[in-house]
């Protein structure tokens, strides 16, 4: 039990450190989302999404041991003293089989020779930015989108966007399912500005 708590605490601290020290370049210049340089070899997947007008930002980290850390920031736009921005933190665990299944989905995605995949759409018009980084098979693969695959409030049809490659839609659905079914909320706190 103590080992599980230590792994969970370490995962949360690692994710907080990744967010706090995120630096690097991004596929398109945007002040809202930064693509971090991987600081820990155990990280397999990092996903950062933000929608300015909706005032939401999310990040997902999945480590090589299957541990999951998910942050859901809300109320980022026009925060007030009565309605401050909040962060909901969820953690969870994937089995080795679940992790391997997800990585097979990554292999099916249409990355170019440089490891990039443009998953933007023209079907919906949003101010969202999403960057998914996969560190796998000694490569860094990057998927860029202009919507929030982890957030379906305004566009529930996101998982069915016809101009987004089907393997990408399948991967996003899987990541959303992981957050919905493989994580539990461990905290809700006010974000201090």
N, C-alpha and C positions, 0 to 999 in steps of 0.2 A: 504494500500500500504506500509506504514512504517513497519507494522508487517511482511510482506513478505520479505522486504529488511533486517530486523533484523534477521529473520530466515535464510535467505540465507547467510548473513554475518557470523552468528554463525556457520552454517554448514561448511563454508569454513575454518573458524578458527579452528573448531574442527578437520577437516580432516588434516589441516596443523600440528596441535598439535599431532595427532595420528602418523603421519609420522615422526615428529621430535623426539618423545619420544618412538618410537617402541622398545620394548624389549621382550625377551621371548625365548622359544625354538622352533625349527622347526622340521618337520618330518624327514628331511634329512639335515645334516650339509651343508650349502651353504652360502658363504659370501654375495651373491647377494640379498637374500630375507630374511627378518626377520619376524617371526610371532609375532605380537604384543599382549600384554595383553590388554583386553578391558578396556578402561579408562572411558567410558561413557555408562551407562546402556541403553541409547536410540539408540545405534548402533545395527542394526540387521545383516548387512552383510559387511564384509571387504574382498577385494580381492587385492592381490599384485602379480604382474607378472613382470618378467624381462628376457630379452634375451641379454646376454653379447655381442655376436658377432654382433648382429643387432644394439646394442647400444640403446635399448629401455627399458623403464620401465613404468608400469602403475599401478594405484591404483584406486579402486572404493569403495565408502562407501555409504551404504543406511541405513538411520535412521528409527526408528520406526514411525516417522511422515511422512515417504515417501520421505524425501529430499535426493537428490542424489548429490554427489561430485565425480568428476572423474578427475584424473591427468594423462596426457600423456606426458612422458618425452622422448625426442628424441635427438639424437646426443651425447649420453653419451660415446660412444667409440671414441677415438682419437679426442676430441674437439680441435678446434683451435680458434684463436682470430677472424678470419673471419667467422668461422662456430662454434659458441659456442653452447652448449647444450641448448635446450629450453623446457619449460613446457607449455603445453596447459591445461587450466583449464576449465572444463564444469560443469554446475550445472543443476539441474532439479527437478522435483517433480513427484512422483507416487500417484495415487489415492489410497484410502483404498482398493478398489476392486482389483487393479493391484498388490498391495503389498500382499494381501491375496492369490491371484492366484500364485504369485511367491513362497510364503512360502509353498503352497501345492506341488509345484514341488520339493522343498527341502525335504518334507516328503516322496516323492516317491524315493529318492536316496538311494542306498544301503550302509548305514553306518553300521559299526560293533558296537559291544556293547560299545566300548569306544568312539564312535562318530566320527571315522575316515573312510575315503573312499579314496582308492587308484584309481585315475583316470588316471594313467600313461599309455602310449602307447608304443608299440614296432614298430608301423607302420612307424613312422617318427623318424628321428634322429636329435634332436635339443639340444641346450644348454640352453633351456628355463626352468624356474622354475615358478610355479604358486601355490599359496596357497589361498584358499577361506575359510573364517571363517564365520560361521553362528551362531549367539547367539540367540537362539529361544527355547521356552518351557523349560527354565531354564537349557539348555544344550549348550555346545559349540561343534559344529560339524565342522570338517575340511576335505576339499577335496584337495588333492595334485595332481598336474599334471606336466608333463614335456614338456609342450607347452604353448602358450599364447592363451587362449580361447577368449580374447578380441582383438586379433590382427590377421588378416587373410591375411596379405600381402604376406607372403611366403608360407603359407599352407592353402589355402581356403577350403581344404577338412577337416579341423579340426573338424567341426561340424558333420562330417560323419564318424569319426574314429570307425571302427567296433569293436575294442577291448576295447572301453570305454563304460561303461554301458549306455544304451539308456536314462534313466532319467537324467544322468549327462550331456549328449550331449544336451538334451532338455533344461536343466537349463542354460547351457552356452549360447545356442542360445538366450534364453530369456534375459540374462544379456547383451549380445551384442546388441540385439534389443533395450533394455532400453537405452543404451548409444547412439545408433544411432538415436533413435526417441523421447526420453524423456529428452534430455539434450540440452543445448545451450552453445556455447563457450562464456566465460566471460573475458578470458584474454589469452595472449600469452606473455611469458616473458623469458628472458635469465636466466639460472640457474647459479648462481655464485658458483665457486668452492672453 
